[in-house]
């Protein structure tokens, strides 16, 4: 056990200290998009066969032509590029509740904010923020890494948030809630219908019945 802990500290805390997810905001955490595109090419074009050079170049040319045509706005079955991630009603509700909480948020540089996660009982303060900024790659123990990297949330309005949810789906309650606090986005009325502290149930929200009818 001692040898294992010593190896981990030497290789992943002191030497290769930029290994963790979230070291570079704005970059993909997975290769799911590449793997999905690779699957489409195999399923619809190459049929999972190794092609000769000439046939491969012809197939690649047809793929580019088809993809370019599909992305043309004049095309009947136009496939638009999604520049912004889709935000579900459940995510809107979680973000609205987070924005309405009295959780302390500290302003950093331009478009940069810091707050503590739920694992931290105490709110963010100047000492913790200074320690967080000076510690990346210089942790003395794994517990210190967990306390700083998972206990503090760095929210950047352009780059995103350091929480695991944002790193996976590019949407989280911290990033969206910060935009709500700054009045940069409009919250759907359905998201505000759930009382604070309660979670939205699965399925679409029930529509109100006509007037003078008991629900």
C-alpha positions as CSV (number, residue, x, y, z in Angstrom):
1,X,0.0,0.0,0.0
2,X,2.8,2.4,0.9
3,X,4.5,1.7,-2.5
4,X,1.2,2.4,-4.3
5,X,0.6,5.7,-2.6
6,X,4.2,6.7,-3.1
7,X,4.0,5.9,-6.8
8,X,0.8,7.9,-7.2
9,X,2.1,10.9,-5.4
10,X,5.4,10.9,-7.4
11,X,3.8,10.5,-10.8
12,X,0.3,12.1,-10.6
13,X,0.8,14.9,-8.0
14,X,4.4,16.0,-8.6
15,X,5.4,15.0,-12.1
16,X,2.3,14.7,-14.3
17,X,0.2,17.1,-12.4
18,X,-2.0,18.3,-15.3
19,X,-3.8,15.0,-15.9
20,X,-7.2,15.7,-14.3
21,X,-10.4,16.6,-16.2
22,X,-10.9,20.3,-16.2
23,X,-7.3,21.5,-16.6
24,X,-8.2,23.1,-20.0
25,X,-11.7,24.7,-20.1
26,X,-13.3,25.0,-23.5
27,X,-11.9,21.7,-24.8
28,X,-13.7,18.3,-25.2
29,X,-13.4,15.9,-22.3
30,X,-14.4,12.9,-24.4
31,X,-14.0,11.8,-28.0
32,X,-17.7,10.8,-28.3
33,X,-18.2,13.2,-31.3
34,X,-15.3,11.7,-33.2
35,X,-16.4,8.1,-32.5
36,X,-19.9,8.9,-33.6
37,X,-18.7,10.4,-36.9
38,X,-16.4,7.4,-37.4
39,X,-19.4,5.1,-36.9
40,X,-21.5,7.0,-39.5
41,X,-18.7,6.7,-42.1
42,X,-18.4,2.9,-41.5
43,X,-22.1,2.3,-41.5
44,X,-23.2,4.5,-44.5
45,X,-20.1,4.7,-46.7
46,X,-17.3,2.2,-46.3
47,X,-19.6,-0.6,-45.0
48,X,-16.8,-1.6,-42.6
49,X,-14.5,-2.7,-45.4
50,X,-10.9,-1.7,-46.2
51,X,-11.0,0.2,-49.5
52,X,-8.2,0.6,-52.1
53,X,-6.6,4.0,-52.3
54,X,-8.5,5.1,-55.4
55,X,-11.9,3.9,-54.1
56,X,-11.2,5.5,-50.7
57,X,-10.5,8.9,-52.3
58,X,-13.6,8.7,-54.3
59,X,-15.7,7.7,-51.2
60,X,-14.1,10.6,-49.2
61,X,-15.0,13.0,-52.0
62,X,-18.6,11.8,-52.0
63,X,-18.8,12.1,-48.2
64,X,-17.6,15.7,-48.2
65,X,-20.0,16.6,-51.0
66,X,-22.9,15.0,-49.2
67,X,-22.1,16.7,-45.8
68,X,-21.6,20.1,-47.5
69,X,-25.0,19.8,-49.3
70,X,-26.7,18.8,-46.1
71,X,-25.4,21.9,-44.3
72,X,-26.6,24.3,-47.0
73,X,-29.5,26.5,-45.7
74,X,-31.1,26.1,-49.2
75,X,-31.2,22.4,-48.8
76,X,-34.7,20.8,-48.2
77,X,-33.4,18.6,-45.3
78,X,-31.1,21.3,-43.9
79,X,-29.1,20.2,-40.9
80,X,-28.0,23.3,-39.0
81,X,-24.9,23.6,-36.9
82,X,-25.8,23.9,-33.2
83,X,-23.5,26.6,-31.9
84,X,-25.1,26.5,-28.4
85,X,-26.0,23.4,-26.3
86,X,-29.6,22.5,-25.8
87,X,-30.9,23.4,-22.3
88,X,-33.6,21.1,-21.0
89,X,-36.4,22.3,-18.7
90,X,-34.9,20.3,-15.8
91,X,-31.6,22.1,-16.3
92,X,-33.4,25.5,-16.3
93,X,-35.1,24.6,-13.0
94,X,-31.8,23.5,-11.3
95,X,-30.1,26.7,-12.5
96,X,-33.0,28.9,-11.3
97,X,-32.9,27.3,-7.9
98,X,-29.1,27.7,-7.7
99,X,-29.4,31.4,-8.7
100,X,-32.0,32.0,-6.0
101,X,-29.8,30.5,-3.3
102,X,-27.8,32.7,-1.0
103,X,-24.6,31.0,-1.9
104,X,-21.7,33.4,-1.9
105,X,-19.9,34.1,-5.2
106,X,-16.7,36.0,-5.5
107,X,-15.7,38.0,-8.7
108,X,-12.4,37.2,-10.3
109,X,-11.0,38.6,-13.5
110,X,-13.2,39.6,-16.4
111,X,-16.2,37.2,-16.8
112,X,-14.8,35.0,-14.1
113,X,-16.5,34.0,-10.8
114,X,-15.8,31.6,-8.0
115,X,-18.0,29.7,-5.5
116,X,-17.9,26.6,-3.4
117,X,-19.5,23.3,-4.2
118,X,-22.0,21.5,-2.0
119,X,-19.2,19.3,-0.5
120,X,-17.7,22.5,1.1
121,X,-19.7,23.6,4.2
122,X,-18.1,27.0,4.4
123,X,-18.7,29.7,1.7
124,X,-15.9,30.9,-0.5
125,X,-13.5,33.4,1.0
126,X,-10.3,35.2,0.1
127,X,-8.0,32.7,1.7
128,X,-9.5,29.7,0.0
129,X,-9.6,31.5,-3.3
130,X,-5.9,32.5,-3.1
131,X,-5.0,28.9,-2.2
132,X,-7.0,27.6,-5.1
133,X,-5.3,29.9,-7.6
134,X,-1.8,29.1,-6.3
135,X,-2.1,25.4,-5.9
136,X,-2.8,23.9,-9.4
137,X,-0.1,21.3,-10.0
138,X,1.5,21.9,-6.6
139,X,-0.7,19.8,-4.3
140,X,1.0,18.0,-1.4
141,X,-1.6,15.3,-1.0
142,X,-4.5,13.8,-2.9
143,X,-7.0,15.1,-0.2
144,X,-5.7,18.6,-0.9
145,X,-6.3,18.1,-4.6
146,X,-9.9,16.9,-4.0
147,X,-10.6,19.7,-1.5
148,X,-9.5,22.4,-4.0
149,X,-10.4,21.1,-7.4
150,X,-13.7,19.5,-6.4
151,X,-14.6,22.0,-3.6
152,X,-14.2,25.2,-5.6
153,X,-16.1,26.0,-8.8
154,X,-14.5,28.3,-11.3
155,X,-17.3,29.8,-13.5
156,X,-16.3,31.6,-16.7
157,X,-19.0,33.1,-18.7
158,X,-17.2,32.3,-22.0
159,X,-15.2,29.2,-21.2
160,X,-17.7,27.5,-18.9
161,X,-17.5,25.8,-15.5
162,X,-15.0,23.4,-13.9
163,X,-17.7,21.0,-12.6
164,X,-18.0,17.5,-14.1
165,X,-21.5,18.2,-15.5
166,X,-20.3,21.1,-17.7
167,X,-17.3,19.2,-18.8
168,X,-19.5,16.4,-20.2
169,X,-22.5,18.3,-21.7
170,X,-21.4,21.9,-21.8
171,X,-24.3,22.9,-19.6
172,X,-24.5,23.1,-15.8
173,X,-26.6,24.9,-13.1
174,X,-23.6,27.0,-12.0
175,X,-22.8,28.5,-15.4
176,X,-26.5,29.0,-16.4
177,X,-27.3,30.2,-12.9
178,X,-24.6,32.8,-13.0
179,X,-26.0,34.1,-16.2
180,X,-29.4,34.2,-14.5
181,X,-28.0,36.2,-11.6
182,X,-26.4,38.7,-14.1
183,X,-29.7,38.9,-16.0
184,X,-28.1,37.7,-19.2
185,X,-30.8,35.1,-20.0
186,X,-34.5,34.8,-19.6
187,X,-35.8,31.9,-17.5
188,X,-38.8,30.0,-18.9
189,X,-41.9,30.4,-16.7
190,X,-42.2,26.6,-16.3
191,X,-38.8,26.5,-14.6
192,X,-40.0,28.9,-11.9
193,X,-43.1,26.9,-11.1
194,X,-41.2,24.3,-9.0
195,X,-40.8,25.5,-5.4
196,X,-37.2,26.0,-4.2
197,X,-35.7,22.9,-2.8
198,X,-37.8,20.5,-4.8
199,X,-36.8,18.6,-8.0
200,X,-38.8,18.5,-11.2
201,X,-40.5,15.2,-11.9
202,X,-39.9,13.3,-15.1
203,X,-42.1,14.1,-18.1
204,X,-43.5,17.3,-19.5
205,X,-45.2,19.7,-17.1
206,X,-49.0,19.4,-16.9
207,X,-50.9,22.2,-18.7
208,X,-53.4,24.2,-16.8
209,X,-57.0,23.3,-17.4
210,X,-59.7,25.7,-18.6
211,X,-61.2,28.3,-16.3
212,X,-63.9,27.3,-13.8
213,X,-62.8,23.6,-13.9
214,X,-61.5,22.0,-10.7
215,X,-58.1,20.5,-11.2
